[in-house]
Amino acid sequence: MHYLDESHILLFLVQILVLLGCARTLSIICGFFKIPAIAGDILAGILLGPTILGRISPSFQLWLFPIDQIQAIMLETVSWLGVFFLLLSSGFHVNIGHTLRSGRTALLIGLIGVLFPIAIGYPIFSTLDPIYWGDKANEFSFALFLSVAASITALSVVARSLGDLNVNKTPQASLALSACAINDIFGWLLFTLVMSLVASHAVSTFDLATTFLSVLGFIFLSISLGGKLLNFALKLVKATSLSQPAAAQTLVISVGLLCGAITQWLGIHAILGFFIAGTIIGSTKGISDNLRNSVSDTLHAIFVPLFFATLGLHIDFLIGLELWPTLIFCVVAIFGKFIGAWLGAILGRLSSQESILLGFIFIPGGAMEIVVATLALELELIGQTMFVAIVFAALISSILAAPLIGIQLRRLGIDKSIKELDSKDIA
């Protein structure tokens, strides 16, 4: 049996210190250049992994991150917490009640925004050389995985971009966030179902249908009863002698752990459960914005950066980077989501300029695409080359989103009306 000893704990603390310090420092530098903070977190792993440090000083890199099962499991456990908590906090941006009231247009944009990239992506990814497949992939699973991955929009990036542009309270922003919420819920449901289908290898149609219906039932119960149960639990927590808001924060995290455990038990990956928990928390009136923000800030200050930083410790980005597959995935993911959202907006009877705005809003893949890539790599459905391609697409699309949205807002004159309202409020 393997047991932890003092050397494992010491090195683990050093690893966390170095990764977190490097990730936060580089995120600050990226923020200065208007680059998403996630780029700094990933760059930290690239610098400390085999890509840079492994070439400059391989002996030191192996000392800091040795090939040791116990040491690797300790760091991997923290990394998985980062994935789960990232999905939890991403769900905070979803308000189920508002989304359900948003109507036909948001539904069309959200659903077509998922289905169109899948429809064009599957036949394209099917033509890629098998050298890009993972060891456990076949043509069907490889192409389906990538096409679903290319369809998911980063709701957190969208919300932050609209907030930075000071248009998050406009009707267009409200519609966009509702459509993105539908996109995320539907996209993550498809993605986790694909994961379950591939991970189980031989699965009967009956078992797959049972799992799908069970998850749909859980989602329905979460949407209809989750907020009420959470409000009741919150009242009980506030009535105790436990200090606040720490007790309420514990309750929020516990909801994520519970929903994650339920979906994992149902046969679907726990990431869907954490995202559903986030949507419950984001839709519950009793949970204040301050409480959600405090939980999100804590998670993004510690666990989330460590997840993204550890990505670069196992991948050599210089070896994995290839122009052709990277270009193909970028085109499918960016243009597929843009056209899908644009088409949904046109069918929803928005103007051509507003439809273009919705298309730009749907572009960023951000952290969500990187999570998808990580899980695909874990399941050995993709190799290093496609993993690097998805990471680049996620970063490029997130960097492009804000300026493109800003340009389209100026074309619509929305930014001008916001400034006029602000000047009147000041006066």
MINU-676502 format. One record per residue (C-alpha): x, y, z. Coordinates in steps of 0.5 Angstrom, whole numbers, plus 2048, in hexadecimal, padded with zeros to 3 digits. Layout:
% residues N
+-----+-----+-----+
!   u !   v !   w !
+-----+-----+-----+
!   X !   Y !   Z !
...
+-----+-----+-----+
This chain:
% residues 427
+-----+-----+-----+
!   u !   v !   w !
+-----+-----+-----+
! 800 ! 800 ! 800 !
! 802 ! 807 ! 7FF !
! 802 ! 80C ! 804 !
! 803 ! 814 ! 804 !
! 80A ! 816 ! 808 !
! 80D ! 81C ! 80A !
! 811 ! 81D ! 803 !
! 80A ! 81C ! 7FF !
! 807 ! 822 ! 803 !
! 80D ! 827 ! 803 !
! 80D ! 826 ! 7FB !
! 806 ! 827 ! 7FA !
! 806 ! 82D ! 7FE !
! 80B ! 830 ! 7FA !
! 808 ! 82E ! 7F3 !
! 801 ! 831 ! 7F5 !
! 805 ! 837 ! 7F7 !
! 809 ! 838 ! 7F1 !
! 803 ! 836 ! 7EC !
! 7FF ! 83B ! 7F0 !
! 804 ! 841 ! 7F0 !
! 806 ! 840 ! 7E9 !
! 7FF ! 83F ! 7E7 !
! 7FC ! 846 ! 7EA !
! 802 ! 84A ! 7E8 !
! 802 ! 848 ! 7E1 !
! 7FA ! 849 ! 7E1 !
! 7FB ! 850 ! 7E4 !
! 800 ! 851 ! 7DE !
! 7FB ! 84F ! 7D9 !
! 7F6 ! 853 ! 7DC !
! 7FA ! 859 ! 7DB !
! 7FA ! 857 ! 7D3 !
! 7F2 ! 856 ! 7D3 !
! 7F4 ! 84F ! 7D3 !
! 7EF ! 84A ! 7D7 !
! 7F2 ! 848 ! 7DD !
! 7F1 ! 840 ! 7DB !
! 7F7 ! 841 ! 7D6 !
! 7FC ! 843 ! 7DC !
! 7FA ! 83D ! 7E0 !
! 7FB ! 838 ! 7DA !
! 801 ! 83C ! 7D8 !
! 804 ! 83A ! 7DF !
! 803 ! 833 ! 7DE !
! 807 ! 834 ! 7D7 !
! 80C ! 837 ! 7DB !
! 80D ! 832 ! 7E0 !
! 80C ! 82C ! 7DC !
! 810 ! 828 ! 7D7 !
! 80E ! 82E ! 7D2 !
! 813 ! 833 ! 7D5 !
! 816 ! 831 ! 7DC !
! 817 ! 82A ! 7D9 !
! 81B ! 82C ! 7D3 !
! 81F ! 831 ! 7D8 !
! 820 ! 82D ! 7DE !
! 81D ! 826 ! 7DD !
! 820 ! 823 ! 7E4 !
! 81D ! 829 ! 7E8 !
! 817 ! 828 ! 7E4 !
! 816 ! 821 ! 7E6 !
! 818 ! 823 ! 7ED !
! 813 ! 828 ! 7EE !
! 80E ! 823 ! 7EA !
! 810 ! 81C ! 7EB !
! 80D ! 816 ! 7E7 !
! 80B ! 813 ! 7EE !
! 804 ! 810 ! 7EF !
! 802 ! 813 ! 7F6 !
! 805 ! 81A ! 7F4 !
! 801 ! 81A ! 7ED !
! 7FA ! 818 ! 7F1 !
! 7FB ! 81E ! 7F6 !
! 7FC ! 823 ! 7F1 !
! 7F6 ! 820 ! 7EC !
! 7F1 ! 820 ! 7F2 !
! 7F2 ! 827 ! 7F2 !
! 7F2 ! 828 ! 7EB !
! 7EB ! 824 ! 7EB !
! 7E8 ! 828 ! 7F0 !
! 7EA ! 82E ! 7EC !
! 7E6 ! 82B ! 7E6 !
! 7E0 ! 82A ! 7EA !
! 7E0 ! 831 ! 7EE !
! 7E1 ! 834 ! 7E7 !
! 7DA ! 831 ! 7E4 !
! 7D7 ! 833 ! 7EB !
! 7D9 ! 83A ! 7EA !
! 7D7 ! 83A ! 7E3 !
! 7D0 ! 838 ! 7E5 !
! 7CF ! 83E ! 7E9 !
! 7CE ! 843 ! 7E3 !
! 7C8 ! 83F ! 7E1 !
! 7C1 ! 841 ! 7E3 !
! 7BC ! 83B ! 7E2 !
! 7B6 ! 840 ! 7E3 !
! 7B9 ! 845 ! 7DE !
! 7BB ! 840 ! 7D9 !
! 7B4 ! 83D ! 7D9 !
! 7B1 ! 844 ! 7D8 !
! 7B5 ! 846 ! 7D2 !
! 7B1 ! 842 ! 7CD !
! 7B2 ! 83F ! 7C6 !
! 7B7 ! 843 ! 7C4 !
! 7BC ! 842 ! 7CA !
! 7BA ! 83A ! 7C9 !
! 7BC ! 83A ! 7C1 !
! 7C2 ! 83E ! 7C2 !
! 7C5 ! 839 ! 7C8 !
! 7C3 ! 833 ! 7C4 !
! 7C5 ! 834 ! 7BD !
! 7CB ! 837 ! 7C0 !
! 7CD ! 830 ! 7C3 !
! 7CA ! 82C ! 7BD !
! 7CD ! 830 ! 7B7 !
! 7D4 ! 82F ! 7B9 !
! 7D3 ! 828 ! 7BB !
! 7D0 ! 827 ! 7B4 !
! 7D6 ! 82A ! 7B0 !
! 7DB ! 828 ! 7B5 !
! 7DA ! 820 ! 7B5 !
! 7DB ! 81F ! 7AD !
! 7E1 ! 824 ! 7AD !
! 7E4 ! 820 ! 7B3 !
! 7E3 ! 819 ! 7B0 !
! 7E8 ! 81B ! 7AB !
! 7EE ! 81C ! 7B0 !
! 7F3 ! 817 ! 7AF !
! 7F3 ! 812 ! 7B5 !
! 7FA ! 814 ! 7B7 !
! 7F6 ! 819 ! 7BB !
! 7F1 ! 814 ! 7BF !
! 7F2 ! 812 ! 7C6 !
! 7F4 ! 80B ! 7C7 !
! 7ED ! 809 ! 7C9 !
! 7E9 ! 80D ! 7C3 !
! 7E6 ! 80B ! 7BD !
! 7E4 ! 810 ! 7B7 !
! 7DD ! 810 ! 7BA !
! 7DF ! 812 ! 7C1 !
! 7E4 ! 817 ! 7BF !
! 7E0 ! 81B ! 7BA !
! 7DA ! 81B ! 7BF !
! 7DE ! 81D ! 7C5 !
! 7E2 ! 823 ! 7C1 !
! 7DB ! 825 ! 7BE !
! 7D8 ! 826 ! 7C5 !
! 7DE ! 829 ! 7C8 !
! 7DE ! 82E ! 7C2 !
! 7D7 ! 830 ! 7C4 !
! 7D7 ! 832 ! 7CB !
! 7D7 ! 839 ! 7CD !
! 7DB ! 83C ! 7D3 !
! 7D5 ! 840 ! 7D6 !
! 7DA ! 843 ! 7DC !
! 7DE ! 846 ! 7D6 !
! 7D8 ! 849 ! 7D3 !
! 7D5 ! 84C ! 7DA !
! 7DC ! 84F ! 7DB !
! 7DC ! 852 ! 7D4 !
! 7D5 ! 855 ! 7D4 !
! 7D7 ! 858 ! 7DB !
! 7DE ! 85B ! 7D9 !
! 7DA ! 85E ! 7D3 !
! 7D5 ! 861 ! 7D8 !
! 7CF ! 85E ! 7D4 !
! 7CD ! 858 ! 7D9 !
! 7C6 ! 85B ! 7DB !
! 7C4 ! 85C ! 7D3 !
! 7BF ! 858 ! 7D0 !
! 7C4 ! 855 ! 7CB !
! 7C8 ! 853 ! 7D1 !
! 7C2 ! 850 ! 7D5 !
! 7C0 ! 84C ! 7CE !
! 7C8 ! 84A ! 7CD !
! 7C9 ! 847 ! 7D4 !
! 7C2 ! 843 ! 7D4 !
! 7C4 ! 840 ! 7CD !
! 7CB ! 83F ! 7D0 !
! 7C8 ! 83B ! 7D6 !
! 7C4 ! 837 ! 7D2 !
! 7CA ! 835 ! 7CD !
! 7CE ! 833 ! 7D3 !
! 7C9 ! 82F ! 7D7 !
! 7C7 ! 82B ! 7D0 !
! 7CF ! 82B ! 7CE !
! 7D1 ! 828 ! 7D5 !
! 7CB ! 823 ! 7D5 !
! 7CD ! 821 ! 7CE !
! 7D5 ! 821 ! 7D0 !
! 7D4 ! 81D ! 7D6 !
! 7CF ! 818 ! 7D2 !
! 7D5 ! 817 ! 7CD !
! 7DA ! 816 ! 7D3 !
! 7D6 ! 811 ! 7D6 !
! 7D5 ! 80D ! 7CF !
! 7DC ! 80D ! 7CE !
! 7DE ! 80B ! 7D5 !
! 7DA ! 805 ! 7D6 !
! 7DC ! 802 ! 7CF !
! 7D6 ! 7FD ! 7CE !
! 7D0 ! 800 ! 7D0 !
! 7C9 ! 7FE ! 7CE !
! 7C4 ! 803 ! 7CB !
! 7BF ! 801 ! 7D1 !
! 7C5 ! 803 ! 7D6 !
! 7C6 ! 809 ! 7D2 !
! 7BF ! 80B ! 7D2 !
! 7BE ! 80A ! 7D9 !
! 7C4 ! 80E ! 7DB !
! 7C2 ! 814 ! 7D7 !
! 7BB ! 814 ! 7D9 !
! 7BE ! 814 ! 7E1 !
! 7C2 ! 81A ! 7DF !
! 7BC ! 81E ! 7DC !
! 7B8 ! 81C ! 7E2 !
! 7BD ! 81E ! 7E7 !
! 7BE ! 825 ! 7E3 !
! 7B7 ! 826 ! 7E3 !
! 7B6 ! 825 ! 7EA !
! 7BC ! 82A ! 7EB !
! 7B9 ! 82F ! 7E7 !
! 7B2 ! 82E ! 7EB !
! 7B4 ! 82D ! 7F2 !
! 7BB ! 82E ! 7F3 !
! 7BA ! 836 ! 7F4 !
! 7B5 ! 834 ! 7F9 !
! 7B9 ! 82F ! 7FD !
! 7BF ! 833 ! 7FD !
! 7BB ! 839 ! 800 !
! 7B9 ! 835 ! 805 !
! 7C0 ! 832 ! 807 !
! 7C2 ! 839 ! 807 !
! 7BD ! 83B ! 80C !
! 7BF ! 835 ! 810 !
! 7C7 ! 837 ! 810 !
! 7C5 ! 83E ! 812 !
! 7C1 ! 83C ! 818 !
! 7C8 ! 839 ! 81B !
! 7CD ! 83C ! 81F !
! 7D2 ! 83B ! 819 !
! 7D6 ! 841 ! 817 !
! 7D3 ! 844 ! 810 !
! 7D4 ! 844 ! 80A !
! 7D9 ! 83F ! 80B !
! 7D3 ! 83A ! 80D !
! 7CF ! 83C ! 807 !
! 7D6 ! 83B ! 803 !
! 7D6 ! 834 ! 805 !
! 7CF ! 833 ! 803 !
! 7D1 ! 835 ! 7FC !
! 7D7 ! 831 ! 7FB !
! 7D3 ! 82B ! 7FE !
! 7CD ! 82C ! 7F9 !
! 7D3 ! 82B ! 7F4 !
! 7D5 ! 825 ! 7F7 !
! 7CF ! 822 ! 7F8 !
! 7CC ! 823 ! 7F1 !
! 7D3 ! 820 ! 7EE !
! 7D2 ! 81A ! 7F2 !
! 7CB ! 819 ! 7EF !
! 7CD ! 81A ! 7E8 !
! 7D3 ! 815 ! 7E9 !
! 7CF ! 810 ! 7EC !
! 7CA ! 811 ! 7E6 !
! 7CF ! 80F ! 7E2 !
! 7D1 ! 816 ! 7DF !
! 7D7 ! 81A ! 7E1 !
! 7D7 ! 81E ! 7E7 !
! 7D9 ! 824 ! 7E3 !
! 7D2 ! 825 ! 7E1 !
! 7CF ! 824 ! 7E8 !
! 7D4 ! 82A ! 7EA !
! 7D1 ! 82E ! 7E5 !
! 7CA ! 82D ! 7E6 !
! 7CB ! 82E ! 7EE !
! 7CE ! 835 ! 7EB !
! 7C8 ! 836 ! 7E7 !
! 7C4 ! 835 ! 7ED !
! 7C8 ! 83A ! 7F2 !
! 7C8 ! 83F ! 7EC !
! 7C0 ! 83F ! 7EC !
! 7BF ! 83F ! 7F3 !
! 7BC ! 845 ! 7F6 !
! 7BF ! 844 ! 7FD !
! 7C6 ! 843 ! 7FA !
! 7C8 ! 84B ! 7FA !
! 7CD ! 84D ! 7F5 !
! 7D2 ! 84E ! 7FA !
! 7D2 ! 847 ! 7FC !
! 7D3 ! 844 ! 7F5 !
! 7D8 ! 849 ! 7F4 !
! 7DC ! 848 ! 7FA !
! 7DC ! 840 ! 7F9 !
! 7DE ! 841 ! 7F1 !
! 7E4 ! 846 ! 7F3 !
! 7E6 ! 841 ! 7F8 !
! 7E6 ! 83B ! 7F3 !
! 7E9 ! 83F ! 7EE !
! 7EF ! 841 ! 7F2 !
! 7F1 ! 83A ! 7F4 !
! 7EE ! 834 ! 7F1 !
! 7EC ! 837 ! 7EA !
! 7F3 ! 839 ! 7E8 !
! 7F7 ! 833 ! 7EB !
! 7F2 ! 82F ! 7E6 !
! 7F5 ! 833 ! 7E0 !
! 7FC ! 833 ! 7E2 !
! 7FC ! 82C ! 7E3 !
! 7FA ! 82B ! 7DC !
! 801 ! 82D ! 7D9 !
! 805 ! 828 ! 7DE !
! 803 ! 822 ! 7DA !
! 803 ! 825 ! 7D3 !
! 809 ! 827 ! 7CE !
! 805 ! 82D ! 7CB !
! 80B ! 82E ! 7C6 !
! 80A ! 826 ! 7C3 !
! 803 ! 826 ! 7C4 !
! 802 ! 82D ! 7C0 !
! 800 ! 82B ! 7B8 !
! 7FD ! 831 ! 7B4 !
! 7F8 ! 82D ! 7B0 !
! 7F4 ! 829 ! 7B5 !
! 7F4 ! 830 ! 7B9 !
! 7F2 ! 834 ! 7B4 !
! 7EC ! 82F ! 7B2 !
! 7EA ! 82F ! 7B9 !
! 7EA ! 836 ! 7BA !
! 7E6 ! 837 ! 7B4 !
! 7E1 ! 832 ! 7B6 !
! 7E0 ! 835 ! 7BD !
! 7E0 ! 83C ! 7BB !
! 7DC ! 83D ! 7B5 !
! 7D8 ! 837 ! 7B7 !
! 7D5 ! 83A ! 7BD !
! 7D5 ! 841 ! 7BA !
! 7D1 ! 83F ! 7B4 !
! 7CC ! 83A ! 7B8 !
! 7CB ! 840 ! 7BD !
! 7CA ! 845 ! 7B7 !
! 7C5 ! 840 ! 7B4 !
! 7C1 ! 83F ! 7BA !
! 7C0 ! 846 ! 7BB !
! 7BE ! 847 ! 7B4 !
! 7B9 ! 842 ! 7B5 !
! 7B7 ! 845 ! 7BB !
! 7B5 ! 84B ! 7B7 !
! 7BB ! 850 ! 7BA !
! 7BE ! 855 ! 7B5 !
! 7C4 ! 853 ! 7B1 !
! 7C9 ! 858 ! 7B5 !
! 7C6 ! 855 ! 7BC !
! 7C7 ! 84E ! 7B9 !
! 7CE ! 84F ! 7B7 !
! 7CF ! 852 ! 7BF !
! 7CC ! 84B ! 7C1 !
! 7D1 ! 847 ! 7BD !
! 7D7 ! 84B ! 7C0 !
! 7D4 ! 84A ! 7C7 !
! 7D4 ! 843 ! 7C6 !
! 7DB ! 842 ! 7C3 !
! 7E0 ! 841 ! 7C9 !
! 7E1 ! 83A ! 7CB !
! 7E5 ! 83C ! 7D1 !
! 7E6 ! 838 ! 7D7 !
! 7E1 ! 833 ! 7D5 !
! 7E4 ! 831 ! 7CF !
! 7EA ! 82F ! 7D3 !
! 7E7 ! 82B ! 7D8 !
! 7E4 ! 827 ! 7D2 !
! 7EB ! 826 ! 7CF !
! 7ED ! 824 ! 7D6 !
! 7E8 ! 81F ! 7D7 !
! 7E9 ! 81C ! 7D0 !
! 7F0 ! 81C ! 7D1 !
! 7EF ! 818 ! 7D8 !
! 7EA ! 813 ! 7D4 !
! 7F0 ! 812 ! 7CE !
! 7EB ! 815 ! 7C9 !
! 7F0 ! 81A ! 7C6 !
! 7F7 ! 81A ! 7C6 !
! 7FC ! 820 ! 7C8 !
! 7FB ! 824 ! 7C1 !
! 7F3 ! 824 ! 7C2 !
! 7F4 ! 826 ! 7C9 !
! 7F9 ! 82C ! 7C7 !
! 7F4 ! 82E ! 7C2 !
! 7EE ! 82F ! 7C6 !
! 7F2 ! 833 ! 7CB !
! 7F4 ! 837 ! 7C6 !
! 7ED ! 838 ! 7C3 !
! 7EA ! 839 ! 7CA !
! 7EF ! 83F ! 7CB !
! 7EF ! 842 ! 7C5 !
! 7E7 ! 842 ! 7C5 !
! 7E7 ! 845 ! 7CC !
! 7EC ! 84B ! 7CA !
! 7E8 ! 84C ! 7C3 !
! 7E1 ! 84D ! 7C6 !
! 7E2 ! 853 ! 7CA !
! 7E4 ! 858 ! 7C5 !
! 7DF ! 855 ! 7C0 !
! 7D9 ! 856 ! 7C4 !
! 7DC ! 85D ! 7C6 !
! 7DC ! 85E ! 7BE !
! 7D5 ! 85B ! 7BD !
! 7D2 ! 85F ! 7C3 !
! 7D5 ! 866 ! 7C0 !
! 7D2 ! 864 ! 7B9 !
! 7CB ! 863 ! 7BD !
! 7CC ! 869 ! 7C1 !
! 7CB ! 866 ! 7C7 !
! 7D1 ! 868 ! 7CB !
! 7CF ! 86F ! 7C9 !
! 7C8 ! 86F ! 7CC !
! 7CC ! 86C ! 7D2 !
! 7D0 ! 871 ! 7D3 !
! 7CB ! 876 ! 7D2 !
! 7C7 ! 873 ! 7D8 !
! 7CD ! 873 ! 7DC !
! 7CE ! 87A ! 7DB !
! 7C7 ! 87C ! 7DD !
! 7C8 ! 877 ! 7E4 !
! 7CE ! 87B ! 7E5 !
! 7CA ! 882 ! 7E4 !
+-----+-----+-----+
